[in-house]
Amino acid sequence: MILFSRFRKRFGAHVAVHDLDLEVRRGEVLALLGPNGSGKTTSLKAAAGLIRPSSGDVLVGEPGVPSSAASSREILSYLPQRVSFPESLTGREALEFYRGLRGIASGRVQEVLRMAALNGAAERTVGTYSGGMVQRLGLAVALLPDAPVLLLDEPTAALDPDGLCSFYAVVERHTQEGRTVLFSSHQLGDVERLADRFAVLVEGRLVSVLTQREIHEQLAARGSMRVRLDGYSEELLRAVRAKAPDTVWTGDELVVPGPPAIRPVVIDVIRTAGIQIRGLTSEEGRLDMWYRDLVGERS
């Protein structure tokens, strides 16, 4: 549904995005990750047709047409990173304005107010809204067209837990209906919960594209097992290291890094040595640590 083909965007001497090749498939949720200034917003704006490529192409729909074409805008809706509305309007009036611009039936306003959990604030002026409520109103505006493609730039940045639940429900509903979602976020919890695939940008370059399954495999490989023992010997440590070379002894326990498959092998070595196991814990690698290491290596 969205194709970045050698997409490059230059602002003066600065190249914001370098030759991006990325496909967003019909019905999937793809998350753009990366530090500030990595090109996420530029890529989303290009998909929305708000900026034109310096070179390469950004195509939307099937068959793909340039994102700047009017026909491509008919099938997508976009939530920018920063949203603002006239403070004298009520939430409902702001929605009615955008509904009129897009020629949408009037009944849709009440529906998106409910989806964005803004029902109780619809008749209040925007000037009385908190930052999170303004963000909810922006999401409601983005949902008005019921478009096949939804582009969201940092959609959860100011949301409270109730707003997050509403947002998760919106995205999950869209995917159940076969719609396509491309969003950026710094919140790894949002990405882990919602995204089918992760695309990581660093300094304007695509450095990794992984599925949820591939991410969990990598996190499992970065996990570890800790085994508390009744006894210890150098001979035991050598035997364990023959199976898991990075094992270390700390205090009264063995720390065995590596994927889950190595753990029963190590347990068998310990039992064969006749040493009593007093306790055992295991944990997967953390997504935030994986992300930090990846970004650090590529910066």
Secondary structure by P-SEA (a helix, b strand, c coil): ccccccbbbbccccccccbbbbbbcccbbbbbbbcccccaaaaaaaaacccccccccccccccccccccaaaaaacccccccccccccccaaaaaaaaaaaaccccaaaaaaaaaaccccccccccccccaaaaaaaaaaaaacccccbbbbccccccccaaaaaaaaaaaaaaaaabbbbbbccccaaaaaacccbbbbbccccccccccaaaaaaaaaaacbbbbbcccccaaaaaaaaaccccccccccbbbbbccccaaaaaaaaaaaacccccbbbbbcccaaaaaaaaaaaac
